[in-house]
Amino acid sequence: MSGKSSLLILGFILLILPAVSKDSRARELDEAKTDAMGRDTRATNPIVGRWDLRVEGTDGPYSSWLEVSEDAGQLKGRFVGRFGSARPIAEIGFTKGALRFRLPRQYEQRQADLEFTGEWRDGQLRGKTIGEDGKELTWTGRRAPALPATASPVWGEPISLFNGQNLTGWKVRDEKAAGCWSVEQGSLTNRRGCVDLISEARFSDFKLRLEVKLAERAANGGQPSNSGIYLRGRYEVQVLDDAGQPPRIDGMGSVYGFLTPRTNAARSAGEWQTYEITLLGRQVTVTLNGKMILEKAEIPGLTGGAVDSLEGEPGPLMLQGDHGKVWYRNITLTPRRP
């Protein structure tokens, strides 16, 4: 190769190197935008991310959830209250460690907006808010765990959670309502206006299969019957009399307020329906009546009514019982082996 040719090749290499380096660096920056917990790693704001909240209510502690994001230096977020679905935060500010956010009421029995104040210290949030009764409440927030899904789970032996005869292995959420769940022709069932039913056993990752039947509207005060299957007691898969309706983020088969099913595979009230649900970390797959309606979808956080905010720990199976008449049977759970 001549000296002239060598110089030409060398010049070409020098010319493309900056572009290659620039493209490579751009890819690195793009890949580094978020970490395993969904936080923007380029953000300098320590409250960006997802937070599991515990509010010290006047009738006992309850769970809430907060997500904060940052766009062009502006904070925004969404929030899940004691009940209800995720809703956008109307106003949020964080200055010198002090946090303040405000959002409209949803199902809260009050006229004013919800307002939270607090501070970020040592990686946690602590603050105050005003409850529905006008009393001051304290709250704390811990950063939500990532909960990565196991790629190739190994399953254990199936466990029958309901013996078809009595409530052995279950407890009501509020002992004041003891007796509002019973066994009827081999099925768990509730009275209208009951409370939630919680398994005594607790689980991390699992496969769940059960059958559910909703009361027809004539037997439910003219209203669509409504229940929910709470995975680990924290993530509600909706059970609702809405057959024939378009799929919704709060409809049958949804993870309430977070994940909309591909299709509404619900049958009519009065008919038995079959759920098959796999939960791995935050990843959920839902099959309803033989149709896959959610596939390996990430659950962002707690849904309203969660039993606690300890997302990193095993939790129970909870059946919602305070919305309408419902029946459950053939409840089988297969845990993942550690």
Secondary structure, DSSP 8 states (H G I E B T S, - for coil): --HHHHHHHHHHHHHHHHHHHHHHHHHHHHHTSB-TTS-BTT---TT-EEEEEEEEETTEEEEEEEEEEEETTEEEEEEE-SSS--EE-SEEEEETTEEEEEE--SS-S-SS-EEEEEEEETTEEEEEEE-TTS-EEEEEEEE-------SS--B---EES--SSS-TTEEES-GGGTTSEEEETTEEEE-TT---EEESS-BSSEEEEEEEEE--GGGTTTS--EEEEEETTTEEEEEES-TTS---TTSTTSBTTTB--SS-----TTS-EEEEEEEETTEEEEEETTEEEEEEEE--S--TT-S-S-TTS-B--EE--SSS-EEEEEEEEEEB--
